[in-house]
Amino acid sequence: MTPNAAEVLKAGKQLSLDEQIELIDTLSATALPDPDAHERKWTEECHRRLAELVSGEVQGIPLEEVLRESKELLTDPTVSTRD
């Protein structure tokens, strides 16, 4: 945390609960002016990935292989199954 942010946090802690909530809401609205933007970007990413699969540009990995590799990784984290 930067010194500036630490100062703001220290000052914010001295506010009443209502003032803290108002400050949080205001900062959140500033940081995330469009709360649906993340959802739209993720939807776009899903469509892009699906198009790559359908076109044959990429190949999917069979579920059995994913599960096997996941189990190996969980059992032995030093195992690297993909480069």
C-alpha positions as CSV (number, residue, x, y, z in Angstrom):
1,M,0.0,0.0,0.0
2,T,1.4,3.4,-0.9
3,P,1.8,6.1,1.8
4,N,-1.0,8.1,0.2
5,A,-3.4,5.1,0.4
6,A,-2.3,4.4,3.9
7,E,-3.1,8.0,4.9
8,V,-6.5,7.7,3.3
9,L,-7.2,4.4,5.0
10,K,-6.2,5.9,8.4
11,A,-8.5,8.8,7.9
12,G,-11.3,6.6,6.6
13,K,-11.2,4.5,9.7
14,Q,-12.0,7.6,11.8
15,L,-15.2,8.2,9.9
16,S,-18.6,7.1,11.1
17,L,-20.0,3.8,9.7
18,D,-22.4,5.7,7.5
19,E,-19.5,7.9,6.1
20,Q,-17.3,4.8,5.6
21,I,-20.1,3.1,3.6
22,E,-20.6,6.3,1.5
23,L,-16.9,6.5,0.9
24,I,-16.7,2.8,-0.1
25,D,-19.7,3.2,-2.5
26,T,-18.1,6.3,-4.1
27,L,-14.7,4.7,-4.5
28,S,-16.2,1.6,-5.9
29,A,-18.3,3.5,-8.4
30,T,-15.2,5.4,-9.5
31,A,-13.0,2.2,-9.8
32,L,-15.8,0.2,-11.5
33,P,-17.9,2.7,-13.4
34,D,-19.5,-0.1,-15.4
35,P,-20.1,-3.1,-13.2
36,D,-21.3,-5.2,-16.1
37,A,-18.1,-4.6,-18.1
38,H,-16.4,-7.6,-16.5
39,E,-19.3,-9.9,-17.4
40,R,-19.3,-8.6,-21.0
41,K,-15.6,-9.2,-21.4
42,W,-15.9,-12.7,-20.0
43,T,-18.8,-13.4,-22.4
44,E,-16.7,-12.1,-25.3
45,E,-13.8,-14.4,-24.2
46,C,-16.1,-17.4,-24.1
47,H,-17.4,-16.7,-27.6
48,R,-13.8,-16.3,-28.9
49,R,-12.7,-19.6,-27.4
50,L,-15.8,-21.4,-28.7
51,A,-15.1,-20.0,-32.2
52,E,-11.5,-21.3,-32.0
53,L,-12.8,-24.7,-31.1
54,V,-15.5,-24.8,-33.8
55,S,-13.0,-23.6,-36.5
56,G,-10.5,-26.2,-35.5
57,E,-7.9,-23.6,-34.7
58,V,-7.5,-25.2,-31.3
59,Q,-8.3,-28.7,-30.0
60,G,-10.1,-29.4,-26.7
61,I,-8.6,-31.7,-24.1
62,P,-10.6,-34.7,-23.2
63,L,-12.2,-34.6,-19.8
64,E,-10.6,-37.8,-18.7
65,E,-7.1,-36.4,-19.5
66,V,-7.9,-33.2,-17.6
67,L,-9.1,-35.1,-14.6
68,R,-6.1,-37.4,-14.7
69,E,-3.6,-34.5,-14.9
70,S,-5.5,-32.6,-12.2
71,K,-5.3,-35.6,-9.9
72,E,-1.5,-36.0,-10.6
73,L,-1.0,-32.3,-9.8
74,L,-3.0,-32.5,-6.6
75,T,-1.1,-35.6,-5.5
76,D,2.3,-34.4,-6.5
77,P,2.6,-30.6,-7.2
78,T,6.1,-31.1,-8.6
79,V,4.6,-33.0,-11.6
80,S,4.3,-30.8,-14.7
81,T,2.1,-32.3,-17.4
82,R,2.0,-29.4,-19.7
83,D,4.7,-27.1,-21.1
